[in-house]
Every structure is written in C-alpha cells, then in structure tokens.
Amino acid sequence: QVQLVESGGGLVQPGGSLRLSCAASGPAFSRYTVGWFRQAPGKEREFVGAVRGSGGNTYHYTDSVKGRFTISRDNAKNTVTLQMNRLNPEDTALYYCAAGQGIILSSIRAATGYKYWGQGTQVTVSS
C-alpha cells in the first residue's frame, strides 16, 4: 500500500548538516508510523527516530541523536524529513525510511514492526 523513496544523502564534513527526505506514495499515509533506521557495514540495523501517525504524531529518537536530529512530517505532501545537525563520523551509514501500522509504542524502535521500506540513502561524514 505504501512506497517509500529516500533522498538527500551525500558527503558532509564533521559538524555539518544534512537533510534527508522520505517521499511516500499510497493512501492513508497519515495513519502510518514512519521511522528512520541506519546501518553501517558490519553493524546491526539501528533505530534513529520515528513519528507516529493516526493523530498521535508523537516523535521518538534514539539517545545518540537527541538534540542533533529532528524529524518532521508533512502529511499534505506525503513526506517525512530527517534534519541532521552536528554530524560526526559515527553517523556514517545507509539511512532507511520505513513505515508501518499497528505499531505499539513499546515496539516503535524495532525494525520488525515496519512493513514498508525505502531503498536507502548513503550518508558519509568525513573530513
């Protein structure tokens, strides 16, 4: 029901900023929980942040990005944005946008709850 496409990745210097976008297609987008995940080579997929739908529209972040990353949602445009500030080399990863429904709050950080995934966009932080 939902297709997701990430964009905005690239190479940025430490301390710099980058904005990722997730463009969605399909009905009832506003009802879906949308999450951002990242995965570096040799490491497990990591939860970055998420916004809940269905009128809740609450935001959640992993501790390592709190205060640096901000998720915004525009249901009229069917987009979710991840604004990343004060980037460091540890943020280097392939970033994925994902969507799901029926995800309870306690499971929002688990990738297994998200049915739809984008192709990923590469973020590289290096001098």
Secondary structure, DSSP 8 states (H G I E B T S, - for coil): --EEEEE--EEE-TT--EEEEEEEESTTGGGSEEEEEEE-TTS--EEEEEE-TTTT--EEE-GGGTTTEEEEEETTTTEEEEEE-S--GGG-EEEEEEEESS--GGGTT-GGG--EE---EEEEE--
